[in-house]
């Protein structure tokens, strides 16, 4: 199949990026949409092949296309199209920029992946499996080569070539009847090996094998003989992973061993339960790149006839993620180790001195560790990792090297997510200037830093400057990438968000509506980015007072997110929260109370009672208690939430101040105006200290304070305060801020 061939008059093959026994994978360009894709082509089989075998291989390929095309989840490879062209079956997929776990282990010379990365991958794959199993689909060939980790750390499952619908259509018997093995020996479940019924719990077993290998460097049954591997899966308990790698968390080891239970009913009941357990067992653990020796080999497998199904006769071991046995390095007293690499029980393990290229690779691994921490919301720890890596990269590679700038960019990102917007703005501006100097003004990395600079300006209330920055970045993205490129659409989304903060509500709604339509066309109607923009459409509708339409849109987004991301995903729960806001605005506070009580229960179960989002749901509950005139209950709820937020987030955190204001509101409604004045003043003083005297939130608090003075009969003081607020607002408007 030649380079530059045009498939179906639309997909132009550019570069061969993979080849197997039965097909090839090409990087291609979709001429219709102007985007890069991957095209998987099934090579025509020659006349010497058994025709029944040909039919089964073709059916398997078509089945993969049908199954994968029906799936829509961020953890599953997106299939855009499939068909047949001049006798060649083809499948068009998203082009993944990353490495499968098998290659990651090979790149790492067989050493296990960082513990945080292992747990992060486990959570993401569990989420994707929860979704596919909910659709009635069992993968049946989960292995490291079928899980790809993208450059940003996202894990995606691919290759549903032998997937089976939960209720089946007789496909399995046709395959096994020809002797084609269903699965890869190192990752097959006992029930697959025995030929008995297979359900979603078989995928959980295979995932256990994958996690065992990426966490220890070896599969659970590391043997050269296929029969020995299969019998090991069926009859032999695996060695506990911590015997290979002592620094693994004990509770994570328990999860892996539970996944590897011989009987399906002894494993976690489903991927949702697995995800909850993984989320509950998160812990920080500095990665030590341990080089371990192979464990003792299990006793020689029994090869007696009849022990395994007939299809296993002559079966080879197949591919496993890592190569031959690992070894133990002799300690070197001169090896220099940083604290981040020596934390934990295995701190005594020393590294052999590395050349600079290996040092750079080690820093890349730590950079990925920081990204994993950030994805799990551990922003403070992520920032510490990125700061250390940025300093070491600057010393090793130079201050303006792209990798150094990538670490500095991530430092800025963590600053913005930990409430240090002013520090983040300076950091982003420095990175943007350096990238423009080194890479050029229109390089994607330069534009990314400039776009984040605009975002942080918005965080600081500098929405006019943010608007100017977004507009400039958007012009460059349109010129370089075109209107439908995902990065262009992301910039337009952010611009729509910022327009609403400038009070340009109609413009915000129109732009968000257009971006949602474009994302639905380019990415799909239930792609997470499409749903993010539809969420913004709902927000704009609410700001325009169109709360009925906002409620309808939020509910649709929540339902779509539940299908694609899962009912407990933070984005799903966020859409439910906003639906509660809409109900309250529509005067349906009794309905809002029911929604918030259910949301609080789910948030507490998933995240814990003191998680900021749990407290936000409780805040919404208190607001609606007040709207129903239940002010004593509202005051008690507001005080408790305020105390929890102060303890968890800090006294000056914006959410804490919102709760403190809600305490003041309840006090006012109860006629306790002196107490309310004290609370309002405390909020105004804190906002002035944090945001400045002319910030819109500060000015709103001063107006609250003036209203309270009026209620206390202190009219002259109230008038003076109103006047000061008006002057500051005029100055703010005149300055274009």
Buried (B, 14 or more C-beta within 10 A) or exposed (E): BEEEBEBBEBBBBBEEBEEEEBBBBBBBBBEEEEBEBBBBBBBEBEEEEEEEEBEBBBEBBBBBBBBBBEBBBBBBBBBBBBBBBEEBBBBBBBBBEBBBBBBBBBEBBBBBBBBBBBBBBBBBBBBBBBBBBBBEBBBBBBBBBBBBBEEEBBBBBBBBBBBBBEEEEEBBEBBBEEEBBBBBBBBBBBBBBBBEEBBBBBBBBBBBBBBBBBBBBBBBBBBEBBBBBBBBBBEBEBBBBBBBBBBBBEEBBBBBBBBBBBEBEEBBEBBBBBBBBBBEBBEEBBBBBBBBEBEEEBEEBEEEEEBBBEBBEEBEBBEBBBEEEBEEBEEEEEEEEEEBBBBBEBBEBBBEEEEEEEBBBBBBBBBBBBBBBBBBBBBEBBBBBBBBBBBBBBEBBEEEBBBBBBBBBBBBBBBBBBBBBEBBBBBBBBBBBBBBEBBEEEBBBBBBBBBBBBBBBBBBBBBBBBBBBBEBBBEBBBEBBEEBBBBBBBBBBBBBBBBBBBEBBEBBBBBBBBBBBBBBEBBBBBBBBBBBBBBBBBBBBBBBEBBEBBBBBBBBBBBBBBBBBBBBBBBBBBBBBBBBBBBBBBEBBEBBBBBBBEBBEBBBEBBEEEBBBBBBBBBBBBBBBBBBEBBEBBBBBBBBBBBBBBEBBEEBBBBBBBBBBBBBBBBBBBEBBEBBBEBBBBBBBBBBEBBEBBBBBBBBBBBBBBBBBBBEEBEEBBEEBBEBBEEBBEEBEEEEB
